[in-house]
Amino acid sequence: MKIIKKMLVGASIGINIGLLMALFFSYLYGSKNFSPSSTTFTEHFDRPLSAVNVSIILWALMGIVFSLGSIIYQNDRYSITKQSVLHFTVTFTGFTFLAIIAGWFPLSVASLTCYTLTFILTYVITWWISMSIAKKTINRLNQELQK
């Protein structure tokens, strides 16, 4: 039951982030209409509504990838390094596959390289912030235990 709840929460977060990003980029590119993804993606559909529906499914799946990926950190048998490498591999692979389907970047070496570097940079920054917060929490708890 916990996994289903985690999937539902992840799907909801994914849909919300996807929708907000699509709105942002629709405004950024000066579109008069809402566009859920790139023109390359939306041209595959007969109706704009179909493109929106498929985008919602993809956004939900992206949220699920990250949500379920977090379960890796609950495995105490793995070192933090192994957890991080495994989590990175799972989220990068799952998200990249879905991003390609969503038409977020063309399939070229240059685009995939730029995407990969952006993903790595974002991942490292997020990981560093999470580790810093965890270290502060551990230090605080250790100080309280010593009192």
Secondary structure, 3 states (H helix, E strand, C coil): CHHHHHHHHHHHHHHHHHHHHHHHHHHHCCCCCCCCCCHHHHCCCCCHHHHHHHHHHHHHHHHHHHHHHHHHHHCCCCCHHHHHHHHHHHHHHHHHHHHHHCCCCCCCHHHHHHHHHHHHHHHHHHHHHHHHHHHHHHHHHHHHHHC
